[in-house]
Each structure stands twice: as structure tokens, then as C-alpha cells.
Amino acid sequence: SIIRSQLGFVMYHTAIQVGQHEISYSGRSMSRQSGIYLTTAQRNSSFDFKFQIAVASEKPNEPVCQLTTFEIYNVLLPRMGQKYTASKYHAVSNNCSHFTEELMRVLTGGRSGLPSYI
């Protein structure tokens, strides 16, 4: 999703889709601990969905991610939640795009990140 700044630049809200969920990060949290949250894919009520970028493996029969869905939700995200707390969110220096970039690199074994224009 796009947020247009009064300063004249555009900010994208980013998330990673795993199955039917989007995983993202913000400074708003019900628990006031982890700022990582899940929503139904392409249905985040705070943002208008604009586009999706598919991530594919370079080799035909190789999975993009080596982790299981269980490992992502029960091991990786709780570990990342220690770094990406709601209180550490900053619109410029520690936002959803920083989180999404790191998560994408972990999920793809460092092979893929966000496009440079984001």
C-alpha cells in the first residue's frame, strides 16, 4: 500500500504473504510487545492493496523457502519479535519495509529482498 507524504515522497506499506496470511510490522500492537502482526492476505483494513510481487526459485523444482509454515510462525516470528517490538517502530529507520526485507532474506536464504524502489 502507498502512503503519500506531505513532504512529497511516497512510502509503501509492505508485508510478506505466507499461505492465506500477510505478515507485517507496525508500531501499533494490542499487546504492546511485538509489533509483528498477521492479517488475511490482501485484506488489511488500514491500507489499500496495490500490488504483489511473486518470489520464485531460480531452480525449477527448488522451493523458495526451506522453512515449514510451522517453523515460520512458531520459531522465526517469535525470534524476530524480540527485535521488532511495537515500541522500537520508527517511520523512517525501523519500519515495515525493514522488517519485510529481513524476513524475505531469512525465508529465501539471502537470495531475495525487496525491490530497490521500495
Disulfide bonds with the S-S distance in Angstrom:
none
